[in-house]
Amino acid sequence: MRAEISALCIGQPQPFNGVELSAIGKYPVQGSVAIRDIGLEGDMVADTKHHGGPDMAVHQYPFDHYGWWNDRLGGHELLTAAPAFGENIVAQGITEQDVHIGDRFRLGSALLEISQPRQPCWKIEHRFQRKGMVKAIIQNHTCGWYYRVIEEGAAEAGDELERIETGHTDWSVARLFAKLYDPKHKANLDELREIAELEKLCALWRTKVREALGS
């Protein structure tokens, strides 16, 4: 599996909701950008309690979903140019159904590994000024995902994102997200036990599942 990168994007904390800051408003980098163990050079997070760190170093949201969102929202200027969802990687042809926890991708000279789905929050609705977006993400499993950086390197728009290793083959990003967030697909006890043992899933999510299991 491979896809051409149309943009690599970074952002810095900006006023977002009154005195609160957010770096969801990102912009494309011109030329090559270094990819470090905590993310793209020049990219920052405002809320270090809930965002950032090695397991949320790089975010990808499928450009494939933009048309669906445009139809659902009746058009929106943010959807005329990526990145609308605060993603670092803009690419088409790879969605949550196609990738798994632990999949490894070569991007330029860097090596990335999928660590977790993205948990949607109120900031998406505030950015778009539309209610119901979080609910739609949960119902349709269009969450996007995060990578950890296994090997630092550099990349630029036009490079290929190529899967070189498949992780937990039974656990696509879409399936894992659905089992943990969509009430219609709620995980049973056996599935929760399996999720808790997913070696490549970030420690935070595994801990939350283990706590839910009472172990």
C-alpha positions in Angstrom: 0.0 0.0 0.0 1.3 3.4 -0.9 0.0 6.9 -1.5 1.6 10.2 -2.6 1.8 12.9 0.0 0.2 16.1 -1.2 1.2 18.1 1.8 3.0 17.9 5.1 1.7 20.4 7.6 2.7 22.1 10.9 1.1 24.7 13.2 1.8 26.6 16.4 -0.6 27.4 19.2 -3.0 30.3 18.4 -6.0 31.9 20.2 -8.9 29.5 19.7 -11.7 29.8 22.2 -11.4 32.9 24.4 -8.1 32.5 26.3 -7.6 28.9 25.2 -5.0 28.1 22.6 -4.9 25.4 19.9 -2.6 24.3 17.1 -5.3 22.7 15.1 -5.0 25.4 12.4 -2.0 24.0 10.5 -0.5 25.0 7.1 1.6 23.2 4.5 5.4 23.2 4.7 7.3 24.3 1.6 10.2 21.9 0.9 11.7 19.3 3.1 10.7 19.0 6.8 12.5 17.1 9.5 10.5 14.4 11.3 11.6 14.0 14.9 10.5 11.6 17.6 8.0 14.1 18.8 6.7 15.2 15.4 7.4 17.4 12.4 9.9 20.2 13.0 8.0 23.4 13.7 4.8 21.7 14.8 3.6 22.3 18.3 0.7 21.4 20.6 -1.1 23.7 23.0 -2.7 21.2 25.3 0.2 19.0 26.3 -2.0 17.0 28.7 -4.2 15.5 25.9 -2.0 15.9 22.8 1.6 15.5 21.7 4.3 13.1 22.9 5.9 10.1 21.2 2.7 8.2 20.7 0.9 11.2 19.1 3.9 12.5 17.1 2.3 12.7 13.6 -1.4 12.8 12.7 -3.0 11.7 9.5 -6.6 12.3 8.5 -7.7 10.8 5.2 -8.3 13.4 2.5 -10.8 10.8 1.1 -13.3 12.0 3.7 -13.3 15.6 2.6 -16.0 15.1 -0.1 -18.3 13.3 2.4 -17.9 16.1 4.9 -18.5 18.7 2.3 -21.8 17.0 1.3 -22.8 16.6 5.0 -22.0 20.1 6.0 -23.5 21.7 2.8 -20.1 23.0 1.8 -17.5 24.7 4.0 -14.6 26.9 3.2 -12.2 24.9 5.4 -12.8 21.9 3.1 -11.5 23.7 0.1 -7.9 23.2 1.1 -6.2 20.8 3.5 -5.4 20.5 6.3 -8.9 21.1 7.7 -8.7 18.7 10.6 -5.4 19.6 12.0 -3.6 16.8 10.3 0.2 16.7 9.6 -0.1 14.3 6.6 -2.4 15.0 3.7 -2.8 12.0 1.4 -5.6 10.2 -0.5 -6.2 6.5 -1.0 -5.6 5.3 2.6 -8.4 5.2 5.2 -9.1 3.8 8.7 -10.4 0.6 7.1 -7.1 0.0 5.3 -4.6 0.4 8.1 -4.0 -1.4 11.4 -2.5 -0.7 14.8 1.2 -1.3 14.4 1.4 -0.8 10.6 4.8 0.7 9.6 5.1 3.2 6.9 8.2 4.7 5.2 7.8 8.4 4.6 10.8 10.0 3.0 13.7 8.8 5.1 11.5 8.5 8.3 9.8 5.3 9.5 6.4 5.7 11.2 4.2 3.3 13.1 0.5 3.6 13.8 0.0 3.9 17.5 -3.7 4.8 18.0 -6.8 6.2 16.4 -7.5 9.9 17.0 -10.1 10.6 19.7 -12.3 13.4 18.4 -13.0 16.4 20.7 -15.0 19.6 20.8 -12.3 21.5 19.0 -13.3 20.1 15.6 -16.8 21.4 16.0 -15.5 24.8 17.3 -13.1 25.1 14.3 -15.9 24.3 11.8 -18.6 26.1 13.8 -20.8 23.0 13.2 -22.5 20.9 15.8 -22.7 17.1 15.4 -19.3 16.5 13.9 -18.0 14.4 16.8 -21.1 12.3 16.8 -20.7 11.7 13.0 -17.1 10.7 13.4 -18.1 8.2 16.1 -20.9 6.7 14.0 -18.8 6.5 10.8 -15.4 5.7 12.3 -13.8 8.4 10.3 -11.3 9.3 13.1 -7.9 9.4 11.5 -4.9 8.1 13.4 -1.5 8.9 15.0 1.9 7.6 14.3 4.9 7.2 16.6 8.3 7.8 14.9 10.5 4.7 14.8 13.3 6.3 12.8 13.7 10.0 12.5 14.2 11.4 9.0 12.9 14.0 6.6 10.2 14.2 3.9 8.4 16.6 1.6 5.2 16.9 -0.5 5.4 14.5 -3.4 7.1 11.8 -1.5 5.3 8.4 -1.1 3.9 7.0 2.1 4.5 3.3 1.7 3.5 0.5 4.1 6.4 -1.8 4.6 5.1 -3.9 7.5 1.6 -4.8 8.7 0.9 -4.7 12.4 -2.1 -6.3 14.3 -3.9 -7.6 11.2 -7.2 -8.2 13.0 -7.3 -4.7 14.3 -7.8 -2.0 11.7 -7.9 1.6 13.0 -11.6 1.7 12.1 -12.5 -1.6 14.0 -10.6 -0.5 17.2 -12.2 2.9 17.2 -15.6 1.4 16.7 -15.2 -1.1 19.5 -14.2 1.6 22.0 -16.3 4.5 20.9 -19.3 3.5 18.9 -22.1 2.2 21.2 -23.5 0.2 18.3 -20.2 -1.8 18.0 -19.3 -2.0 21.7 -16.6 -4.5 22.4 -17.4 -7.6 24.4 -15.2 -8.9 27.2 -13.1 -11.1 24.9 -12.5 -8.2 22.5 -11.5 -5.9 25.4 -9.0 -8.5 26.7 -7.6 -8.7 23.2 -7.3 -5.0 22.8 -5.5 -4.8 26.2 -2.8 -7.1 24.9 -2.2 -5.3 21.6 1.5 -4.7 21.8 1.7 -1.9 19.3 -1.3 0.1 20.7 -0.2 3.0 22.8 0.2 2.4 26.5 -2.5 5.0 27.5 -5.3 3.2 25.6 -4.2 -0.2 26.8 -4.2 1.1 30.4 -7.7 2.5 29.9 -9.0 -0.8 28.6 -7.4 -2.7 31.5 -9.0 -0.4 34.0 -12.4 -1.0 32.3 -11.7 -4.7 32.7 -10.8 -4.2 36.4 -7.4 -5.7 35.9 
